[in-house]
Amino acid sequence: MSFTTFILAQTAVAQKGATAASQVSDMTVWELAMKGGWIMIPLAILAIISIYIFFERCFAINSVNKEDKGFMQRIRDYIHGGQVDEALHLCRTTNTPSSRMIEKGITRIGRPMNDVLVAVENVGNMEISRLEKGFSWLATTAAGAPMIGFLGTVTGMVQAFMSVANAGTNANITILSSGIYEALVTTVAGLLVGIIALFAYNYLTSRVKKVMNKLEGSTMDFMDLLNEPVK
């Protein structure tokens, strides 16, 4: 091979590389995502379900936080006045986690205080469990999505090197680099979905902990109410 032929061959390879780079830069996000192959399908499903759970749980927790500040005072007045039925009716019409806990406690009035406390706490645990519905999915997505992305990268790299091997003497850096960037798309997608799910999980967990603290406060207020002397 003459020097001139070598230079022409390298120039052709460089032009192909420049053309490929130009095509990559002109790709839309959707077109780039499609380069990830079938691995992008489970990642997309995980992302959609996680986003749905996040907003649905946010609305559920917000509705729980809307408490009537005068609720406990009215319960106190009813209990001290011997109006148990009215207190139960107020709990049922208020229909919040704390009101359902208090309702259970009222139905146990007359039993040992420890039995009342256990009944109230059991209802509180069930209320927290309802609020945490879907949290396990977010936790699984936060851990699993990056792994699925890495799996796509590995399979993509295998396909890239197979393409180079099949190209034989015609193999060049353009064939290899094209396969590599397509493989790395799944890694980026997996990390993105995992990070979103992780932040969503931690945010919702912190919100539920605040609700739990409020329920514990309501439990203590109710138990104190039962121990207060009737004026």
C-alpha positions, 0 to 999 in steps of 0.5 A: 500500500502506497503512502497516498492510498493509506492517507486516502483510507484514513481520510475516508474512515475519519469522514465516516466517523464525522458523519456518524458523530453528526448523526448522533448529535442530531438524534432526538431523545426518543431516537436515542432511547430507541437505540437501547433495544428491548432493555428500554421496555422494562425500564420504561414500565418501571419508570411509568409505574414508579411515577404513578405510585409517587403522585398517587401516594402524595395525594393520599398522604396530603388527604391524611394530613388534613386534620380537624384541630378541634377534633380532640377537644370535642372528643374530650367534651363528649367522653367527659360528658358521658356521650359515647355515642356522639363521640363515635359518630364524630369519629365516623364522620371525620374519617381520618386515620387518627379518628379511626384510631380514636374510634377503636379506643372508644369502643374499648372504654371500660377495659384495662388501659393496656388493652385500649392502648394495644387496640389503638396502636393496632389500628395505627399500624394498619393505617401506616401500612395503607399509606406505605402501599407501593413503597416496596415497588419504589425500593425495588425499582431504585435497586433493580433499574440500574442493574437492568441498565447494566445488563443492557450494557453488557449485552450491547457490548457483546453485540458490538464486538460480534459486529466487529468480528463479523466485519472481518478486515472491514472492521474499524473504530466506527463500528465499535464505537457505534455499538458502545454508545448504543449499549451505554444508553441503557446504563444512563436510562437505568441510572436515571430511573433508579435515581428517580425511584430512590428520591421518590421513595425517600421523600414519601418515607419522610412524609409517612414518618411525619404522619406516624408522629401525628398518630402517636401524638393523637394516641397519647392525647386520647390515653391522657384523656381517659386518665383525666378526672371528670370535672 
